[in-house]
């Protein structure tokens, strides 16, 4: 029995997922879940198993063991899946001789939606002027926009994107961030795979980090960063350390100063003042997602072969300059940072 999009919660469950290609184990007993109503970042170095995992979730390759389900169903068991799950794994997944509009019209026919949806999406992603041009001539950024429009054709509850910001200019990246946050605020499930860690950090609610085909961390960025700390450089480190310890703060020596576990720097400053210790430098320390990512993945090792090597998919074309000009955006939609062809 088919269900409307509203009947799908968008819960993604990966349980014991394993994929072997001969002697190579690309994904190894992977477990994680993705919740609706938030943007989840799926992170890992090249060869960590990200692309293979997404392909198994979308029914493009069969797992060796384990399950990848959406609301308890495999992708292939979902009636009219384009209205439930939208995905864009490659920015070249279209016929180069077909126009962008015709590419979307084919998908619209499959999903059972009108051509009006096609024109709406071309406006939304910011490439209406290039709609009748052959997609093979699109820049990398325009291909990404076309892929996003294709993923949205059926107005799905779940959106799965692989490196969606590749080829976008800074304005386009900012628009994409806002748009993905908007979709999540509507209760949709958004799962993005990316290597642009600084951008992911500004976009996602939760991250899943894998390496060697195994999960090494999952949680909010705040949770994974751990407790907040401050760096302090003073006139008398030993005296200050004793005062901070007496105030039940954890203190560790650091080059040139001390690292103090504290949520607020003014707490450290007040204790130093009471102890009569001069402060020369005091700043909040923050573990950035990039540092966390490399600490986790380097300590856990990685595969020898990349996902593309394992699955037989080569890399995409090099990034090309994004188009220029500004598109008109339908009322009520997030303003796109897209740029039209002149």
DRENDO-1510 file (C-alpha; in Angstrom, 1 decimal, always signed):
<recs>
REC; n; res; u; v; w
REC; 1; UNK; +0.0; +0.0; +0.0 .
REC; 2; UNK; +1.4; +3.4; -0.9 .
REC; 3; UNK; +1.6; +6.3; +1.5 .
REC; 4; UNK; +1.6; +10.0; +1.0 .
REC; 5; UNK; +4.8; +11.9; +1.7 .
REC; 6; UNK; +3.4; +13.3; +4.9 .
REC; 7; UNK; +3.0; +9.7; +6.2 .
REC; 8; UNK; +6.8; +9.1; +6.0 .
REC; 9; UNK; +8.6; +10.3; +9.1 .
REC; 10; UNK; +12.0; +10.1; +7.3 .
REC; 11; UNK; +13.9; +8.0; +9.9 .
REC; 12; UNK; +17.0; +6.5; +8.3 .
REC; 13; UNK; +18.5; +3.4; +10.0 .
REC; 14; UNK; +21.8; +1.8; +9.2 .
REC; 15; UNK; +22.3; -1.5; +11.1 .
REC; 16; UNK; +25.3; -3.8; +10.7 .
REC; 17; UNK; +25.8; -2.6; +7.1 .
REC; 18; UNK; +28.7; -4.3; +5.4 .
REC; 19; UNK; +29.9; -4.3; +1.8 .
REC; 20; UNK; +32.9; -6.3; +0.5 .
REC; 21; UNK; +34.4; -6.0; -3.0 .
REC; 22; UNK; +36.5; -9.1; -3.2 .
REC; 23; UNK; +39.1; -8.9; -0.5 .
REC; 24; UNK; +38.3; -5.2; +0.2 .
REC; 25; UNK; +35.8; -4.4; +2.9 .
REC; 26; UNK; +34.5; -0.9; +2.0 .
REC; 27; UNK; +31.9; -0.8; +4.8 .
REC; 28; UNK; +32.3; -2.8; +7.9 .
REC; 29; UNK; +29.3; -3.4; +10.3 .
REC; 30; UNK; +28.3; +0.2; +10.2 .
REC; 31; UNK; +25.6; +1.5; +12.5 .
REC; 32; UNK; +24.0; +4.9; +12.7 .
REC; 33; UNK; +20.7; +6.7; +12.5 .
REC; 34; UNK; +19.5; +9.9; +10.9 .
REC; 35; UNK; +16.6; +11.8; +12.4 .
REC; 36; UNK; +14.0; +14.0; +10.6 .
REC; 37; UNK; +13.9; +17.7; +11.3 .
REC; 38; UNK; +17.6; +18.2; +11.2 .
REC; 39; UNK; +20.6; +18.4; +8.9 .
REC; 40; UNK; +23.0; +15.5; +9.4 .
REC; 41; UNK; +26.6; +15.6; +8.1 .
REC; 42; UNK; +28.1; +12.3; +6.9 .
REC; 43; UNK; +31.8; +12.8; +7.1 .
REC; 44; UNK; +34.9; +10.8; +6.4 .
REC; 45; UNK; +38.1; +10.9; +4.4 .
REC; 46; UNK; +38.4; +9.5; +0.8 .
REC; 47; UNK; +38.0; +5.8; +0.9 .
REC; 48; UNK; +36.1; +5.8; +4.3 .
REC; 49; UNK; +33.0; +4.2; +2.8 .
REC; 50; UNK; +30.7; +7.2; +2.5 .
REC; 51; UNK; +29.7; +6.8; -1.1 .
REC; 52; UNK; +29.3; +3.1; -0.8 .
REC; 53; UNK; +27.0; +3.5; +2.2 .
REC; 54; UNK; +24.8; +6.0; +0.4 .
REC; 55; UNK; +24.6; +3.8; -2.7 .
REC; 56; UNK; +23.4; +0.9; -0.5 .
REC; 57; UNK; +20.9; +3.1; +1.2 .
REC; 58; UNK; +19.5; +4.1; -2.3 .
REC; 59; UNK; +19.5; +0.5; -3.5 .
REC; 60; UNK; +22.2; +1.1; -6.1 .
REC; 61; UNK; +24.3; -1.7; -4.8 .
REC; 62; UNK; +23.5; -4.7; -2.6 .
REC; 63; UNK; +25.0; -4.9; +0.8 .
REC; 64; UNK; +27.0; -8.0; +1.8 .
REC; 65; UNK; +25.3; -8.0; +5.2 .
REC; 66; UNK; +23.1; -5.7; +7.3 .
REC; 67; UNK; +20.3; -3.3; +6.5 .
REC; 68; UNK; +19.8; +0.3; +5.3 .
REC; 69; UNK; +16.2; +1.4; +5.7 .
REC; 70; UNK; +13.9; +4.4; +5.5 .
REC; 71; UNK; +11.0; +4.1; +8.0 .
REC; 72; UNK; +11.8; +0.4; +8.2 .
REC; 73; UNK; +11.7; -0.2; +4.4 .
REC; 74; UNK; +14.4; -0.7; +1.8 .
REC; 75; UNK; +14.5; +1.9; -0.9 .
REC; 76; UNK; +13.4; -0.6; -3.5 .
REC; 77; UNK; +10.2; -1.4; -1.5 .
REC; 78; UNK; +9.1; +2.3; -1.4 .
REC; 79; UNK; +6.2; +3.0; -3.8 .
REC; 80; UNK; +7.1; +6.0; -6.1 .
REC; 81; UNK; +10.4; +6.6; -4.2 .
REC; 82; UNK; +11.0; +10.0; -5.9 .
REC; 83; UNK; +8.2; +11.4; -3.8 .
REC; 84; UNK; +9.8; +10.1; -0.6 .
REC; 85; UNK; +13.5; +10.3; -1.1 .
REC; 86; UNK; +15.4; +12.8; -3.3 .
REC; 87; UNK; +19.1; +12.2; -3.9 .
REC; 88; UNK; +22.0; +13.7; -5.8 .
REC; 89; UNK; +25.2; +11.6; -5.7 .
REC; 90; UNK; +26.9; +12.8; -8.9 .
REC; 91; UNK; +26.8; +16.2; -10.6 .
REC; 92; UNK; +27.1; +14.4; -14.0 .
REC; 93; UNK; +24.1; +12.1; -13.7 .
REC; 94; UNK; +22.3; +13.4; -16.8 .
REC; 95; UNK; +22.4; +13.2; -20.6 .
REC; 96; UNK; +24.9; +15.9; -21.8 .
REC; 97; UNK; +22.8; +16.5; -25.0 .
REC; 98; UNK; +19.6; +17.0; -23.2 .
REC; 99; UNK; +18.6; +20.4; -21.8 .
REC; 100; UNK; +18.3; +20.9; -18.1 .
REC; 101; UNK; +14.6; +21.4; -18.3 .
REC; 102; UNK; +14.1; +18.3; -20.4 .
REC; 103; UNK; +16.2; +16.3; -17.8 .
REC; 104; UNK; +13.8; +17.4; -15.1 .
REC; 105; UNK; +10.7; +16.8; -17.2 .
REC; 106; UNK; +11.7; +13.1; -17.6 .
REC; 107; UNK; +12.0; +12.8; -13.9 .
REC; 108; UNK; +8.7; +14.6; -13.3 .
REC; 109; UNK; +7.0; +12.1; -15.6 .
REC; 110; UNK; +8.5; +9.3; -13.6 .
REC; 111; UNK; +7.4; +10.9; -10.3 .
REC; 112; UNK; +4.0; +11.7; -11.6 .
REC; 113; UNK; +4.3; +15.5; -11.1 .
REC; 114; UNK; +3.5; +18.3; -13.6 .
REC; 115; UNK; +5.9; +20.3; -15.7 .
REC; 116; UNK; +4.9; +23.3; -13.6 .
REC; 117; UNK; +7.1; +21.7; -10.8 .
REC; 118; UNK; +10.0; +21.7; -13.2 .
REC; 119; UNK; +9.8; +25.4; -13.9 .
REC; 120; UNK; +9.3; +26.1; -10.2 .
REC; 121; UNK; +12.5; +24.2; -9.3 .
REC; 122; UNK; +14.6; +25.8; -12.1 .
REC; 123; UNK; +13.7; +29.2; -10.6 .
REC; 124; UNK; +14.3; +28.0; -7.1 .
REC; 125; UNK; +17.8; +26.7; -7.7 .
REC; 126; UNK; +18.7; +29.7; -9.9 .
REC; 127; UNK; +19.2; +28.4; -13.4 .
REC; 128; UNK; +16.0; +29.5; -15.3 .
REC; 129; UNK; +18.0; +31.2; -18.1 .
REC; 130; UNK; +20.0; +28.0; -18.7 .
REC; 131; UNK; +17.0; +25.7; -18.7 .
REC; 132; UNK; +16.9; +25.2; -22.4 .
REC; 133; UNK; +20.7; +24.9; -22.9 .
REC; 134; UNK; +22.3; +21.5; -23.1 .
REC; 135; UNK; +23.3; +20.3; -19.7 .
REC; 136; UNK; +26.7; +19.1; -21.1 .
REC; 137; UNK; +27.7; +22.7; -21.3 .
REC; 138; UNK; +26.9; +23.6; -17.7 .
REC; 139; UNK; +29.5; +24.7; -15.3 .
REC; 140; UNK; +30.2; +22.5; -12.2 .
REC; 141; UNK; +28.1; +24.8; -10.1 .
REC; 142; UNK; +25.2; +24.7; -12.5 .
REC; 143; UNK; +25.4; +20.9; -12.6 .
REC; 144; UNK; +25.1; +20.9; -8.8 .
REC; 145; UNK; +22.0; +23.1; -9.0 .
REC; 146; UNK; +20.5; +20.9; -11.6 .
REC; 147; UNK; +21.2; +17.9; -9.4 .
REC; 148; UNK; +19.5; +19.6; -6.5 .
REC; 149; UNK; +16.5; +20.4; -8.6 .
REC; 150; UNK; +16.3; +16.8; -9.7 .
REC; 151; UNK; +16.5; +15.6; -6.1 .
REC; 152; UNK; +13.6; +17.9; -5.2 .
REC; 153; UNK; +11.3; +17.0; -8.1 .
REC; 154; UNK; +8.9; +14.8; -6.1 .
REC; 155; UNK; +8.9; +17.2; -3.1 .
REC; 156; UNK; +10.4; +14.4; -0.9 .
REC; 157; UNK; +10.5; +14.0; +2.8 .
REC; 158; UNK; +14.2; +12.9; +2.7 .
REC; 159; UNK; +17.0; +14.6; +0.9 .
REC; 160; UNK; +20.4; +12.9; +0.4 .
REC; 161; UNK; +23.2; +14.9; -1.2 .
REC; 162; UNK; +26.8; +14.0; -1.9 .
REC; 163; UNK; +29.1; +17.1; -1.8 .
REC; 164; UNK; +26.3; +19.5; -2.7 .
REC; 165; UNK; +28.5; +22.7; -2.3 .
REC; 166; UNK; +31.1; +21.6; -4.9 .
REC; 167; UNK; +31.4; +24.2; -7.6 .
REC; 168; UNK; +29.2; +26.8; -5.9 .
REC; 169; UNK; +30.5; +30.3; -5.3 .
REC; 170; UNK; +30.4; +31.8; -1.7 .
REC; 171; UNK; +27.0; +33.3; -2.3 .
REC; 172; UNK; +25.6; +30.1; -3.6 .
REC; 173; UNK; +27.0; +28.2; -0.7 .
REC; 174; UNK; +25.4; +30.6; +1.7 .
REC; 175; UNK; +22.1; +30.1; -0.1 .
REC; 176; UNK; +22.4; +26.3; +0.0 .
REC; 177; UNK; +23.1; +26.4; +3.7 .
REC; 178; UNK; +20.0; +28.5; +4.3 .
REC; 179; UNK; +17.9; +26.3; +2.0 .
REC; 180; UNK; +18.9; +23.1; +3.7 .
REC; 181; UNK; +18.2; +24.6; +7.1 .
REC; 182; UNK; +14.7; +25.6; +5.8 .
REC; 183; UNK; +14.0; +22.1; +4.6 .
REC; 184; UNK; +15.0; +20.7; +8.0 .
REC; 185; UNK; +12.7; +23.2; +9.8 .
REC; 186; UNK; +9.8; +21.8; +7.8 .
REC; 187; UNK; +10.5; +18.4; +9.5 .
REC; 188; UNK; +12.3; +16.8; +6.6 .
REC; 189; UNK; +15.4; +14.6; +6.8 .
REC; 190; UNK; +18.5; +16.1; +5.3 .
REC; 191; UNK; +21.7; +14.0; +5.0 .
REC; 192; UNK; +24.7; +15.5; +3.3 .
REC; 193; UNK; +28.1; +14.0; +2.6 .
REC; 194; UNK; +30.9; +16.6; +2.3 .
REC; 195; UNK; +34.6; +17.2; +2.7 .
REC; 196; UNK; +34.1; +21.0; +3.2 .
REC; 197; UNK; +34.3; +20.8; +7.0 .
REC; 198; UNK; +34.1; +24.5; +7.8 .
REC; 199; UNK; +30.9; +24.8; +5.7 .
REC; 200; UNK; +29.4; +21.6; +7.3 .
REC; 201; UNK; +30.1; +23.1; +10.7 .
REC; 202; UNK; +27.9; +26.0; +9.9 .
REC; 203; UNK; +25.1; +23.9; +8.4 .
REC; 204; UNK; +24.6; +20.6; +10.3 .
REC; 205; UNK; +22.8; +19.8; +13.6 .
REC; 206; UNK; +24.5; +16.4; +13.9 .
REC; 207; UNK; +27.5; +14.6; +12.3 .
REC; 208; UNK; +28.3; +11.0; +11.7 .
REC; 209; UNK; +32.1; +10.4; +11.2 .
REC; 210; UNK; +33.3; +7.2; +9.6 .
REC; 211; UNK; +36.7; +5.9; +8.6 .
REC; 212; UNK; +37.8; +2.5; +7.3 .
REC; 213; UNK; +34.1; +1.7; +6.8 .
REC; 214; UNK; +33.3; +2.0; +10.5 .
REC; 215; UNK; +31.6; +4.7; +12.6 .
REC; 216; UNK; +34.0; +6.5; +14.9 .
REC; 217; UNK; +31.7; +9.2; +16.2 .
REC; 218; UNK; +28.1; +10.5; +16.1 .
REC; 219; UNK; +26.5; +13.4; +17.9 .
REC; 220; UNK; +26.0; +17.1; +17.7 .
REC; 221; UNK; +29.0; +19.3; +17.0 .
REC; 222; UNK; +28.8; +20.7; +20.5 .
REC; 223; UNK; +28.8; +17.2; +22.0 .
REC; 224; UNK; +31.7; +16.0; +20.0 .
REC; 225; UNK; +33.8; +19.1; +20.8 .
REC; 226; UNK; +33.6; +18.2; +24.5 .
REC; 227; UNK; +33.9; +20.5; +27.4 .
REC; 228; UNK; +34.7; +24.2; +26.8 .
REC; 229; UNK; +38.2; +25.3; +27.7 .
REC; 230; UNK; +40.2; +28.6; +28.0 .
REC; 231; UNK; +43.8; +29.4; +27.5 .
REC; 232; UNK; +45.4; +31.7; +30.0 .
REC; 233; UNK; +48.9; +33.3; +30.1 .
REC; 234; UNK; +49.8; +35.0; +33.4 .
REC; 235; UNK; +52.6; +36.4; +35.5 .
REC; 236; UNK; +52.6; +33.4; +37.9 .
REC; 237; UNK; +51.3; +30.2; +36.3 .
REC; 238; UNK; +51.9; +28.1; +39.4 .
REC; 239; UNK; +50.0; +30.4; +41.7 .
REC; 240; UNK; +47.2; +30.8; +39.3 .
REC; 241; UNK; +47.0; +27.0; +38.8 .
REC; 242; UNK; +46.6; +26.5; +42.5 .
REC; 243; UNK; +43.8; +29.1; +42.7 .
REC; 244; UNK; +41.9; +27.6; +39.8 .
REC; 245; UNK; +42.3; +24.1; +41.2 .
REC; 246; UNK; +41.0; +25.3; +44.6 .
REC; 247; UNK; +38.0; +26.7; +42.7 .
REC; 248; UNK; +37.3; +23.1; +41.4 .
REC; 249; UNK; +38.4; +23.9; +37.8 .
REC; 250; UNK; +40.5; +21.4; +35.9 .
REC; 251; UNK; +43.9; +22.8; +34.9 .
REC; 252; UNK; +46.5; +21.5; +32.5 .
REC; 253; UNK; +49.8; +23.0; +31.6 .
REC; 254; UNK; +50.2; +24.2; +28.0 .
REC; 255; UNK; +53.1; +25.9; +26.1 .
REC; 256; UNK; +53.2; +29.4; +27.4 .
REC; 257; UNK; +50.3; +29.1; +29.8 .
REC; 258; UNK; +47.5; +27.0; +31.2 .
REC; 259; UNK; +44.4; +25.2; +29.7 .
REC; 260; UNK; +41.4; +25.6; +32.0 .
REC; 261; UNK; +38.1; +23.7; +31.7 .
REC; 262; UNK; +35.6; +26.5; +32.0 .
REC; 263; UNK; +32.6; +27.7; +30.2 .
REC; 264; UNK; +33.4; +31.4; +30.6 .
REC; 265; UNK; +36.6; +33.3; +30.4 .
REC; 266; UNK; +35.5; +35.8; +33.0 .
REC; 267; UNK; +35.4; +33.0; +35.6 .
REC; 268; UNK; +39.1; +32.5; +35.0 .
REC; 269; UNK; +39.8; +36.3; +35.1 .
REC; 270; UNK; +37.9; +36.8; +38.4 .
REC; 271; UNK; +39.9; +34.0; +40.1 .
REC; 272; UNK; +43.1; +35.4; +38.8 .
REC; 273; UNK; +42.2; +38.9; +40.1 .
REC; 274; UNK; +41.3; +37.4; +43.5 .
REC; 275; UNK; +44.7; +35.6; +43.6 .
REC; 276; UNK; +46.6; +38.7; +42.7 .
REC; 277; UNK; +47.9; +37.3; +39.4 .
REC; 278; UNK; +48.3; +39.5; +36.4 .
REC; 279; UNK; +46.7; +38.1; +33.2 .
REC; 280; UNK; +48.6; +38.7; +29.9 .
REC; 281; UNK; +46.4; +36.7; +27.6 .
REC; 282; UNK; +43.0; +35.0; +28.1 .
REC; 283; UNK; +40.9; +33.4; +25.3 .
REC; 284; UNK; +38.2; +30.8; +24.8 .
REC; 285; UNK; +39.5; +27.6; +23.2 .
REC; 286; UNK; +37.3; +25.8; +20.7 .
REC; 287; UNK; +37.8; +22.5; +19.0 .
REC; 288; UNK; +36.8; +23.1; +15.4 .
REC; 289; UNK; +35.1; +20.3; +13.4 .
REC; 290; UNK; +38.2; +20.1; +11.2 .
REC; 291; UNK; +40.4; +19.4; +14.2 .
REC; 292; UNK; +38.0; +16.9; +15.6 .
REC; 293; UNK; +37.7; +15.2; +12.2 .
REC; 294; UNK; +41.4; +14.7; +11.7 .
REC; 295; UNK; +42.0; +13.6; +15.3 .
REC; 296; UNK; +39.3; +10.9; +14.9 .
REC; 297; UNK; +40.1; +9.7; +11.4 .
REC; 298; UNK; +43.9; +9.7; +11.8 .
REC; 299; UNK; +43.8; +7.8; +15.0 .
REC; 300; UNK; +41.4; +5.1; +13.6 .
REC; 301; UNK; +43.2; +4.6; +10.2 .
REC; 302; UNK; +41.6; +4.4; +6.8 .
REC; 303; UNK; +41.0; +2.1; +3.8 .
REC; 304; UNK; +43.7; +1.7; +1.2 .
REC; 305; UNK; +41.3; +2.2; -1.7 .
REC; 306; UNK; +38.8; +5.0; -2.3 .
REC; 307; UNK; +35.1; +4.5; -2.6 .
REC; 308; UNK; +35.4; +5.3; -6.3 .
REC; 309; UNK; +38.1; +2.7; -6.8 .
REC; 310; UNK; +36.0; +0.1; -5.0 .
REC; 311; UNK; +32.7; +0.8; -6.9 .
REC; 312; UNK; +34.3; +1.5; -10.2 .
REC; 313; UNK; +33.2; +5.2; -10.3 .
REC; 314; UNK; +35.8; +7.7; -11.2 .
REC; 315; UNK; +36.0; +11.3; -10.1 .
REC; 316; UNK; +33.9; +14.0; -11.5 .
REC; 317; UNK; +34.9; +16.8; -13.9 .
REC; 318; UNK; +37.0; +19.6; -12.5 .
REC; 319; UNK; +35.3; +22.6; -11.0 .
REC; 320; UNK; +34.4; +25.2; -13.5 .
REC; 321; UNK; +33.5; +28.9; -12.9 .
REC; 322; UNK; +29.9; +29.4; -11.7 .
REC; 323; UNK; +27.4; +31.3; -14.0 .
REC; 324; UNK; +26.9; +35.1; -13.6 .
REC; 325; UNK; +23.8; +37.2; -13.0 .
REC; 326; UNK; +21.0; +36.9; -10.5 .
REC; 327; UNK; +17.8; +34.8; -10.9 .
REC; 328; UNK; +14.3; +35.7; -9.9 .
REC; 329; UNK; +13.1; +33.7; -7.0 .
REC; 330; UNK; +9.4; +32.7; -6.3 .
REC; 331; UNK; +7.8; +34.5; -3.3 .
REC; 332; UNK; +8.2; +32.6; -0.1 .
REC; 333; UNK; +11.2; +30.6; -1.1 .
REC; 334; UNK; +14.7; +31.2; +0.4 .
REC; 335; UNK; +16.5; +33.8; -1.7 .
REC; 336; UNK; +18.9; +31.8; -3.9 .
REC; 337; UNK; +22.6; +32.8; -4.2 .
REC; 338; UNK; +22.5; +31.3; -7.7 .
REC; 339; UNK; +23.7; +33.2; -10.7 .
REC; 340; UNK; +22.3; +33.0; -14.2 .
REC; 341; UNK; +24.0; +32.8; -17.5 .
REC; 342; UNK; +23.8; +36.1; -19.3 .
</recs>
